[in-house]
Amino acid sequence: MPTNWISIYQLNGYCLKDLASFPAKDRQLWAEEVAKVEKKTFPSSEAFDFDSELRKKNTSVILVLTNQDTSELAGYLVYVRTKRLALLHKICVVEHERGKGVGRYLVHSLRDRLEKGGCQSILLWVDEARQPARMLYRSCDFVQIDRCLDYYGPGRTGLKMELSIEK
Ligand SMILES: CC(C)(COP(=O)(O)OP(=O)(O)OC[C@H]1O[C@@H](n2cnc3c(N)ncnc32)[C@H](O)[C@@H]1OP(=O)(O)O)[C@@H](O)C(=O)NCCC(=O)NCCS
């Protein structure tokens, strides 16, 4: 997938960037920004290990940046791609940017990218207790296909969701 891909979806005041499209030095700076948000948002057991994960060939990170003179990170999405399937591994919007459509922008843009690449479906697991994330996925037409008790640890149920994108 070309790293200069542009989504058909637009959100005023924001733009999408593929982390891999930056020169190495900038890529490192943005990865550090993402790691900071990651640390603030998720328990350490769920934090994404960017150093090792980003070396994997099938893993991609889409960033949403603000369209200002000095761009700031508004959110990011991490996904893993195989030939016909993609796993939406993680999505996060920085706290003060939530509720403005950034999460939906990321999911729609991922769908657009994968559709063009011949992918058939997007899968994800979400903690049943993460209501905003569940609502976001539902509003983007994901359907629940499985439920697993203790998936995220004792007492934390995981829901498996799928979005079929085959044309
Ligand atoms: C989940 C998350 C990514 C949503 O991002 P967002 O940019 O705030 O979401 P959007 O503004 O695009 O909202 C899109 C839809 O999601 C749902 N939604 C988003 N936030 C919600 C909330 N707090 N309560 C209920 N529904 C919510 C709504 O259906 C909304 O559509 P609407 O505004 O037309 O009602 C964000 O809350 C977040 O980063 N949470 C912490 C990290 C996380 O839980 N990630 C998921 C697991 S990896």
PDBQT file of the ligand as one rigid body, heavy atoms in Angstrom, charges set to zero:
ROOT
HETATM    1  C1  LIG A 201     -13.170   5.519  21.358  1.00  0.00    +0.000 C 
HETATM    2  C2  LIG A 201     -12.570   6.808  20.811  1.00  0.00    +0.000 C 
HETATM    3  C3  LIG A 201     -11.444   6.445  19.825  1.00  0.00    +0.000 C 
HETATM    4  C4  LIG A 201     -13.671   7.595  20.068  1.00  0.00    +0.000 C 
HETATM    5  O1  LIG A 201     -13.059   8.688  19.388  1.00  0.00    +0.000 OA
HETATM    6  P1  LIG A 201     -13.850  10.077  19.123  1.00  0.00    +0.000 P 
HETATM    7  O2  LIG A 201     -13.040  10.857  18.176  1.00  0.00    +0.000 OA
HETATM    8  O3  LIG A 201     -14.202  10.709  20.408  1.00  0.00    +0.000 OA
HETATM    9  O4  LIG A 201     -15.196   9.535  18.415  1.00  0.00    +0.000 OA
HETATM   10  P2  LIG A 201     -16.077  10.345  17.355  1.00  0.00    +0.000 P 
HETATM   11  O5  LIG A 201     -16.189  11.765  17.803  1.00  0.00    +0.000 OA
HETATM   12  O6  LIG A 201     -15.575  10.083  15.993  1.00  0.00    +0.000 OA
HETATM   13  O7  LIG A 201     -17.497   9.641  17.555  1.00  0.00    +0.000 OA
HETATM   14  C5  LIG A 201     -18.050   8.755  16.603  1.00  0.00    +0.000 C 
HETATM   15  C6  LIG A 201     -19.188   7.967  17.248  1.00  0.00    +0.000 C 
HETATM   16  O8  LIG A 201     -18.667   7.153  18.309  1.00  0.00    +0.000 OA
HETATM   17  C7  LIG A 201     -19.616   7.100  19.385  1.00  0.00    +0.000 C 
HETATM   18  N1  LIG A 201     -19.003   7.728  20.573  1.00  0.00    +0.000 N 
HETATM   19  C8  LIG A 201     -17.829   8.398  20.645  1.00  0.00    +0.000 A 
HETATM   20  N2  LIG A 201     -17.597   8.797  21.913  1.00  0.00    +0.000 NA
HETATM   21  C9  LIG A 201     -18.649   8.376  22.647  1.00  0.00    +0.000 A 
HETATM   22  C10 LIG A 201     -18.980   8.465  24.029  1.00  0.00    +0.000 A 
HETATM   23  N3  LIG A 201     -18.174   9.077  24.913  1.00  0.00    +0.000 N 
HETATM   24  N4  LIG A 201     -20.127   7.893  24.452  1.00  0.00    +0.000 NA
HETATM   25  C11 LIG A 201     -20.947   7.239  23.594  1.00  0.00    +0.000 A 
HETATM   26  N5  LIG A 201     -20.690   7.129  22.258  1.00  0.00    +0.000 NA
HETATM   27  C12 LIG A 201     -19.545   7.687  21.804  1.00  0.00    +0.000 A 
HETATM   28  C13 LIG A 201     -20.837   7.862  18.917  1.00  0.00    +0.000 C 
HETATM   29  O9  LIG A 201     -21.688   6.940  18.263  1.00  0.00    +0.000 OA
HETATM   30  C14 LIG A 201     -20.245   8.827  17.910  1.00  0.00    +0.000 C 
HETATM   31  O10 LIG A 201     -21.156   9.240  16.931  1.00  0.00    +0.000 OA
HETATM   32  P3  LIG A 201     -22.092  10.546  17.169  1.00  0.00    +0.000 P 
HETATM   33  O11 LIG A 201     -21.174  11.647  17.594  1.00  0.00    +0.000 OA
HETATM   34  O12 LIG A 201     -22.706  10.769  15.825  1.00  0.00    +0.000 OA
HETATM   35  O13 LIG A 201     -23.054  10.154  18.241  1.00  0.00    +0.000 OA
HETATM   36  C15 LIG A 201     -12.034   7.705  21.966  1.00  0.00    +0.000 C 
HETATM   37  O14 LIG A 201     -13.052   7.861  22.949  1.00  0.00    +0.000 OA
HETATM   38  C16 LIG A 201     -10.786   7.157  22.661  1.00  0.00    +0.000 C 
HETATM   39  O15 LIG A 201      -9.675   7.374  22.194  1.00  0.00    +0.000 OA
HETATM   40  N6  LIG A 201     -10.984   6.433  23.771  1.00  0.00    +0.000 N 
HETATM   41  C17 LIG A 201      -9.849   5.899  24.550  1.00  0.00    +0.000 C 
HETATM   42  C18 LIG A 201      -9.097   4.795  23.827  1.00  0.00    +0.000 C 
HETATM   43  C19 LIG A 201      -9.980   3.595  23.514  1.00  0.00    +0.000 C 
HETATM   44  O16 LIG A 201     -10.852   3.182  24.288  1.00  0.00    +0.000 OA
HETATM   45  N7  LIG A 201      -9.723   2.989  22.338  1.00  0.00    +0.000 N 
HETATM   46  C20 LIG A 201     -10.451   1.816  21.895  1.00  0.00    +0.000 C 
HETATM   47  C21 LIG A 201      -9.801   0.547  22.286  1.00  0.00    +0.000 C 
HETATM   48  S1  LIG A 201      -8.222   0.295  21.488  1.00  0.00    +0.000 SA
ENDROOT
TORSDOF 0
